[in-house]
Amino acid sequence: MRTLRLFAITAALVLGLSACAYAGSNASQNTESEHNGQGYAFFGPGALTGDGYTTGMAHIGGGGEILVYKGVGVGAEVGYFTPWRDFRNGIGIVSVDGSYHFNRTRKLSPFVTAGYSWGIRNGHVDLFNFGGGIHYWFHDRVGLRLEFRDHLYKDSDHFLSGRIGLSFR
């Protein structure tokens, strides 16, 4: 029941952040090069690995970010990282990140990201996250997001995920 509640909260935040980013971008008639914010939702396969073991995982979530200077951005995301075999046995992840977006005015826009995360389940753990990916903007306001992310715990455990999702601006 607690896991279901966390999933519902995560889904509501993902949808809310995405809707805010999309609505905010529609409020003015920006050209493609003037977009300063975006929301995104993602899902993907992953793995928890460390100390000689590996477990297949799934990662679902979303977030948003604001570009503060040219391609430099700040953002936050929420997600749920869970074993494929038992969706009730996952952890919530809340992240605050910095990013850099290359070629942000083009259809194909690579990015890198890194930041601090909290793993939440019966308390919390501190994590460092880093990764990168690419946006393919098939429409001025909607794009495909492909990303790899690693959440590192105590220099030995890795929460790895390959993520696919949609971005809205």
Phi, psi and omega in degrees: 000318180296320178295319178297320178296317177298319178297317180296319178295316178300313180298319179296318178294318179300310181295321179295314179296319179295317180295320178297316180296319181290316180294319179296324180285335178277348184293333178232165180266064180291149168276168184304323184284353183258006179292127182244358180212159178202153172245162179205154175230146184214162172210147177186162176281155179202191179207146169256122183223144178163151178050040174084009178232156175217135180231133177292134184228166172235147180230126179228144178169201179181176181186199179204161178209156179237133175277123185259337178201113183049242181270000182278128181229162172231146182199179178214153176212157174235148180200176179225123182247118190218149175295143177300325185283340185209091183294347178277352188249036182260185176230147172279145178230126176242128185232147171238124191227156166252155181211164171224129181250120177272148175050042189295347178265003181256166179296323180254113187229101176288157178210158172233154183210152175200154179176197184251138179229153172246127171267125188241121174185112183049052187114198179214160174231150179270134181229153170250134179238150176206157179174194180188172180183204183212142170258139168242109182274095180279350173217159181305327186244357183226135181215165174269134179243121175244131188208153169241136180222142176235124172256116186260131179241119176051041176059008182225324181265134180239130170259094185265141175210137168261125189238142174232139182195188177245143175245145179232136175222000000 
